[in-house]
Amino acid sequence: MDKFKLAAIVPMRHSSERVPGKNYRDFAGKPLFHHVIQTLLDCPLIDKVVIDTDSPIVIEQAQASFPDVLVLERPEHLRDGAIPMNDVLLNSINQVPSEFYLQTHSTNPLLTVETLTAGIKRFFDIQPMYDSLFSVTRKHVRFWDSLARPINHNQNILLRTQDLPPIFEENSCFYVFTKEILERKHNRIGDRPFLYEMPEIEAQDIDVEFNFIVAELLYKMINKIV
């Protein structure tokens, strides 16, 4: 197999504890995972799209709807929900030679081609000064720890929230990294990561049923689906 410049990996489990069958559940007229896969295929900077899954439904649908996508069947020893994602990714990248890897989730259906392409281009422009990239959402809110200690503000100075120094949430929409980083650190985030800020509306992540409902409503609104 030839070595790619950038391969995109989407890991998907068949079972989901909090939202049963979410990866292949209908979302605005088609299975949820179809949205992100099509976004990746439409991105001009991605050379190969890879699905890593233990789901016979995902495998069957991917082969029928996305013949250009490489489908890797996840081995038995990596199928338990408690297995760290980085172990799954190591198994995937060892089968797909690439200079860089991008990882995203099927549960980020509002991520657009434009945002994804801009983030990848930004990384290509600034590496090797930065060795990895991950997407973030800017927050201007008051955070407290469990002992009621302020994290990002001075409780004795009441600033408007929009005037607070920004704090950034790792939104898990996409990561760009190398095999060397993942093997050495067992992490997608390297020693010199770049925080790529993206629109909050695109950063909807489906983790529980409420997220699914909100994301689908937003998707239909944005795409004018009745």
KOLTI-286971 format. One record per residue (C-alpha): residue number from 1; residue in three letters; x, y, z. Coordinates in steps of 0.05 Angstrom, whole numbers, plus 5000, padded with zeros to 4 digits. Example, Ala and Ser with C-alpha at 12.3 -4.5 7.8 and 13.67 -1.06 7.14 Angstrom:
<sites>
> k	r	xx	yy	zz
> 1	ala	5246	4910	5156
> 2	ser	5273	4979	5143
</sites>
This chain:
<sites>
> k	r	xx	yy	zz
> 1	met	5000	5000	5000
> 2	asp	5026	5069	4982
> 3	lys	5040	5119	5037
> 4	phe	4988	5174	5041
> 5	lys	4999	5247	5060
> 6	leu	4937	5248	5105
> 7	ala	4891	5190	5123
> 8	ala	4827	5203	5162
> 9	ile	4804	5150	5212
> 10	val	4733	5144	5240
> 11	pro	4727	5092	5296
> 12	met	4657	5066	5308
> 13	arg	4631	5014	5357
> 14	his	4569	4973	5342
> 15	ser	4540	4981	5412
> 16	ser	4529	5046	5449
> 17	glu	4508	5047	5521
> 18	arg	4477	5116	5526
> 19	val	4447	5123	5456
> 20	pro	4434	5053	5429
> 21	gly	4456	5043	5357
> 22	lys	4472	5116	5349
> 23	asn	4526	5108	5295
> 24	tyr	4476	5078	5245
> 25	arg	4412	5109	5273
> 26	asp	4373	5154	5225
> 27	phe	4396	5226	5230
> 28	ala	4360	5277	5186
> 29	gly	4343	5224	5134
> 30	lys	4405	5180	5133
> 31	pro	4448	5140	5182
> 32	leu	4488	5184	5228
> 33	phe	4557	5160	5206
> 34	his	4542	5176	5133
> 35	his	4545	5251	5148
> 36	val	4617	5252	5173
> 37	ile	4642	5202	5122
> 38	gln	4615	5244	5065
> 39	thr	4647	5306	5096
> 40	leu	4714	5271	5098
> 41	leu	4707	5246	5026
> 42	asp	4691	5317	5003
> 43	cys	4753	5346	5036
> 44	pro	4806	5357	4982
> 45	leu	4864	5350	5031
> 46	ile	4847	5280	5055
> 47	asp	4877	5224	5014
> 48	lys	4842	5164	5046
> 49	val	4782	5154	5091
> 50	val	4784	5095	5139
> 51	ile	4729	5065	5182
> 52	asp	4750	5022	5241
> 53	thr	4690	4984	5268
> 54	asp	4662	4920	5298
> 55	ser	4593	4934	5271
> 56	pro	4566	4889	5216
> 57	ile	4514	4943	5200
> 58	val	4567	4996	5190
> 59	ile	4610	4949	5149
> 60	glu	4553	4930	5103
> 61	gln	4529	5002	5094
> 62	ala	4599	5029	5084
> 63	gln	4615	4978	5030
> 64	ala	4550	4994	4994
> 65	ser	4549	5070	5001
> 66	phe	4623	5088	5004
> 67	pro	4663	5039	4961
> 68	asp	4725	5084	4964
> 69	val	4728	5080	5040
> 70	leu	4775	5029	5071
> 71	val	4738	4989	5124
> 72	leu	4779	4955	5178
> 73	glu	4743	4904	5221
> 74	arg	4763	4915	5293
> 75	pro	4796	4853	5325
> 76	glu	4761	4820	5384
> 77	his	4812	4843	5436
> 78	leu	4797	4916	5420
> 79	arg	4721	4913	5421
> 80	asp	4707	4924	5495
> 81	gly	4680	4993	5511
> 82	ala	4733	5002	5565
> 83	ile	4791	4996	5514
> 84	pro	4826	5064	5507
> 85	met	4814	5098	5439
> 86	asn	4889	5106	5430
> 87	asp	4897	5030	5429
> 88	val	4845	5025	5374
> 89	leu	4879	5080	5335
> 90	leu	4947	5046	5340
> 91	asn	4917	4984	5309
> 92	ser	4887	5025	5253
> 93	ile	4948	5066	5235
> 94	asn	4992	5004	5233
> 95	gln	4950	4981	5174
> 96	val	4947	5048	5137
> 97	pro	5015	5081	5122
> 98	ser	5009	5157	5122
> 99	glu	5052	5217	5138
> 100	phe	4996	5247	5180
> 101	tyr	4931	5222	5209
> 102	leu	4865	5256	5223
> 103	gln	4816	5226	5271
> 104	thr	4744	5247	5279
> 105	his	4678	5216	5303
> 106	ser	4613	5197	5270
> 107	thr	4581	5235	5327
> 108	asn	4602	5303	5299
> 109	pro	4551	5308	5242
> 110	leu	4551	5385	5238
> 111	leu	4626	5389	5223
> 112	thr	4632	5422	5154
> 113	val	4680	5410	5097
> 114	glu	4700	5483	5100
> 115	thr	4720	5481	5173
> 116	leu	4755	5414	5166
> 117	thr	4794	5437	5104
> 118	ala	4814	5502	5137
> 119	gly	4839	5466	5199
> 120	ile	4881	5417	5159
> 121	lys	4910	5472	5115
> 122	arg	4928	5512	5177
> 123	phe	4965	5453	5205
> 124	phe	5003	5440	5141
> 125	asp	5023	5513	5139
> 126	ile	5051	5514	5210
> 127	gln	5083	5446	5219
> 128	pro	5136	5427	5240
> 129	met	5133	5487	5288
> 130	tyr	5071	5452	5315
> 131	asp	5071	5376	5315
> 132	ser	4996	5364	5323
> 133	leu	4929	5399	5321
> 134	phe	4863	5390	5356
> 135	ser	4798	5428	5350
> 136	val	4772	5471	5406
> 137	thr	4713	5514	5424
> 138	arg	4723	5583	5455
> 139	lys	4686	5594	5521
> 140	his	4674	5659	5558
> 141	val	4642	5631	5621
> 142	arg	4660	5627	5694
> 143	phe	4688	5559	5712
> 144	trp	4696	5533	5783
> 145	asp	4727	5469	5810
> 146	ser	4693	5421	5857
> 147	leu	4719	5459	5918
> 148	ala	4686	5524	5894
> 149	arg	4752	5554	5872
> 150	pro	4751	5599	5811
> 151	ile	4789	5570	5752
> 152	asn	4790	5625	5700
> 153	his	4768	5688	5737
> 154	asn	4779	5729	5799
> 155	gln	4716	5723	5842
> 156	asn	4731	5791	5872
> 157	ile	4728	5826	5805
> 158	leu	4661	5817	5770
> 159	leu	4676	5822	5697
> 160	arg	4624	5813	5643
> 161	thr	4630	5742	5616
> 162	gln	4648	5769	5547
> 163	asp	4707	5805	5578
> 164	leu	4736	5744	5613
> 165	pro	4800	5715	5584
> 166	pro	4779	5658	5538
> 167	ile	4785	5586	5559
> 168	phe	4784	5531	5507
> 169	glu	4746	5466	5508
> 170	glu	4775	5405	5472
> 171	asn	4712	5388	5432
> 172	ser	4737	5322	5401
> 173	cys	4715	5341	5331
> 174	phe	4782	5327	5299
> 175	tyr	4855	5314	5314
> 176	val	4915	5315	5268
> 177	phe	4977	5276	5290
> 178	thr	5032	5229	5268
> 179	lys	5045	5156	5282
> 180	glu	5108	5175	5321
> 181	ile	5067	5218	5369
> 182	leu	5014	5165	5381
> 183	glu	5066	5110	5392
> 184	arg	5112	5152	5436
> 185	lys	5060	5189	5478
> 186	his	5000	5142	5471
> 187	asn	4962	5205	5456
> 188	arg	4937	5243	5395
> 189	ile	4964	5308	5423
> 190	gly	5038	5320	5415
> 191	asp	5089	5363	5451
> 192	arg	5073	5426	5411
> 193	pro	4999	5423	5395
> 194	phe	4960	5477	5358
> 195	leu	4891	5493	5385
> 196	tyr	4846	5503	5324
> 197	glu	4785	5544	5342
> 198	met	4722	5525	5305
> 199	pro	4649	5549	5305
> 200	glu	4612	5524	5366
> 201	ile	4550	5505	5326
> 202	glu	4592	5454	5287
> 203	ala	4622	5424	5350
> 204	gln	4558	5388	5372
> 205	asp	4579	5320	5398
> 206	ile	4527	5265	5407
> 207	asp	4541	5232	5474
> 208	val	4471	5225	5503
> 209	glu	4400	5226	5475
> 210	phe	4392	5300	5488
> 211	asn	4453	5314	5445
> 212	phe	4423	5273	5388
> 213	ile	4358	5312	5390
> 214	val	4392	5380	5392
> 215	ala	4443	5363	5338
> 216	glu	4389	5337	5291
> 217	leu	4346	5399	5302
> 218	leu	4406	5444	5287
> 219	tyr	4425	5404	5226
> 220	lys	4355	5409	5198
> 221	met	4352	5483	5212
> 222	ile	4419	5497	5179
> 223	asn	4403	5454	5118
> 224	lys	4330	5477	5114
> 225	ile	4303	5407	5121
> 226	val	4229	5405	5139
</sites>
